[in-house]
């Protein structure tokens, strides 16, 4: 899969570059006053693949190269007007080349987000196994490190969504998704700590069952997201994704006296309250993500 | 792994800066920081923060100072007295005002608990 990804990007780059070079040579052939190198340079620089900010990229290179030409004219006798025209022609060619085989942002986003979602599922499943069987699973740390590594790799984490100049029509949706996903990841990292803290205290079996059930449903929603991004399908499910959380909260409040101040007095209640709140917040974020998905194509 | 092996190699010397136990503490500390930071998502009505703005700022300063102290003198665990004092002040505001005015007071109880855990855990994180 990664080889296909690389090769498609390489072919895209070669297509854009060859278009820019050929077009620059044709222009140089017909407009005899132009200097080929000054047309080629901006054409090549601007034609490098970018994600949704072609005009901005072209404008930045235009300013930089014009500044270089202005600086160079003090040392070398060149015609400022001709070179400025060359650069503008080159930038125009580069911008036009971006329309050849453009990057499919939705496809790119899917490819980037899938390994992160899968790592999240593995991490959450490891935590559930660890918690439900009351054993210290060795692989939790590995799963956590895998997830954290994915988040720090620039080639995998779709950081390009936050780059300035990104397509204004698309950025709101992409950024919403990524911000919510970041929040879910934060909650998962907290969950691991809270489960370990909870382990020190006894927990009522009904509440424990409700927590495990809710965590499983969170995994189910994550799997639904993976299925959507992988196969462009949405599961038809019988679950309403709300009744289990309501039951969990009800069972918790039944254990407690009605006064919040008593939470401070008993640490086990406080730890349990934090854990339940975490599960509830994770569910809220996951449902927002699921609701934000567009209808599957076809 | 590289870090762990490096620490293992320097075990027993004065240059023993880090061990696996401290690494676990640092992970827990990171989780606690993320936990108390959830307050911004959990409080839907941000005008509530106007009531406790100064207290939150003083807590932020106390946390920053603890972390700066830890960086400056990594062998001595930072003192959490100032932070605990600020948390007490925030707790007073919670008891007198937030408990009644905030739509979901439980989030502030969890926030206070998380801050206390942060102060407690900082004592054990030394490099």
Contacts between the chains, C-beta under 8 A, distances in Angstrom:
chain1	res1	chain2	res2	distance
A	183	B	41	6.3
A	186	B	34	4.8
A	186	B	37	7.6
A	186	B	38	7.3
A	187	B	38	7.4
A	189	B	30	7.4
A	189	B	31	5.6
A	189	B	34	5.8
A	190	B	31	5.2
A	190	B	34	5.2
A	190	B	35	4.7
A	190	B	38	7.3
A	192	B	31	6.8
A	193	B	27	7.7
A	193	B	28	5.6
A	193	B	31	3.5
A	193	B	32	7.0
A	193	B	35	7.3
A	194	B	31	7.9
A	194	B	35	7.7
A	260	B	99	7.1
A	260	B	105	6.0
A	260	B	106	6.5
A	260	B	109	6.1
A	263	B	106	7.8
A	263	B	109	5.5
A	264	B	109	7.0
A	270	B	109	7.2
A	270	B	110	7.5
A	270	B	113	5.3
A	273	B	106	6.5
A	273	B	109	7.4
A	273	B	110	6.5
A	274	B	35	7.3
A	274	B	110	5.1
A	274	B	113	6.8
A	274	B	114	7.5
A	277	B	42	7.6
A	277	B	106	7.1
A	277	B	107	7.4
A	277	B	110	6.1
A	281	B	38	6.9
A	281	B	41	7.0
A	281	B	42	7.0
